[in-house]
Amino acid sequence: MEGAGPVFVVLLGAPGAGKGTQAKYLAKALEVPHISSGHIFRVNLQVDSELGRKASDYLARGELVPDDVTIGMIRDRLAQADCGRGAVLDGFPRTPAQAEALDELLGERGARVAAVLYIKVDEAVLIQRLSGRWMCRQAGHVYHQLFNPPKAPGVCDVDGSPLYQRSDDTEETVAHRIAVYLRQTAPLIEHYRKRGQITEIDGGQPIEVVSRQSLAALPEG
Ligand code: AMP
């Protein structure tokens, strides 16, 4: 993809589908930033910024943060210099209004969404994955107590930071987040399908297989 214009890739899929894991892989392969809207919110919550305070209740309940707040945040992030060659978007857009805003934001830069990967996983598997999930404090690297344990318990293999369980990964909030996804985000699959941009990938396969298929689905990938 050397010499081509910026490459913006959108990952769609339910919570627990593996978007974060695959986004990290693709961002590294494409040498572009990985932008996780959920991670940005969590970091802001930790430092108790104005954005963090605005998002806090929504995250705790597993609801979507209002579009104006979320779109403003992504606008600021995409304006940073490291997005000049593109980005892998993980968790954004999540509503039709966000998808429209993304088109506008990229259009202002003479860019567009290059590909949309829909990582599909059965609901029962999602719940199992989320309730055993651990993340690192520093960069959000993801582990699972059964399926993908860290080498040393409680410590991130990549950066050595402590692992924690997300407070919205409780069984009750997980079920609600999946319902929110089905109601508000799943319609985007049809939106991008109509534009001929969706590649569906079976997210129930081993991580490396999903990664390989994801990379192969990108233009010139
Ligand atoms: P995630 O890490 O992607 O599972 O996101 C965690 C939480 O952050 C979600 O349950 C929402 O409360 C919030 N969030 C993340 N991305 C968005 C978005 N694009 N729109 C609204 N809320 C979001």
Boltz pocket constraint, residues with backbone or C-beta under 6 A from the ligand:
constraints:
  - pocket:
      binder: B
      contacts: [[A, 15], [A, 37], [A, 38], [A, 39], [A, 41], [A, 55], [A, 58], [A, 59], [A, 60], [A, 62], [A, 63], [A, 64], [A, 65], [A, 66], [A, 70], [A, 90], [A, 91], [A, 92], [A, 93], [A, 94], [A, 95], [A, 98], [A, 168], [A, 177]]
      max_distance: 6.0
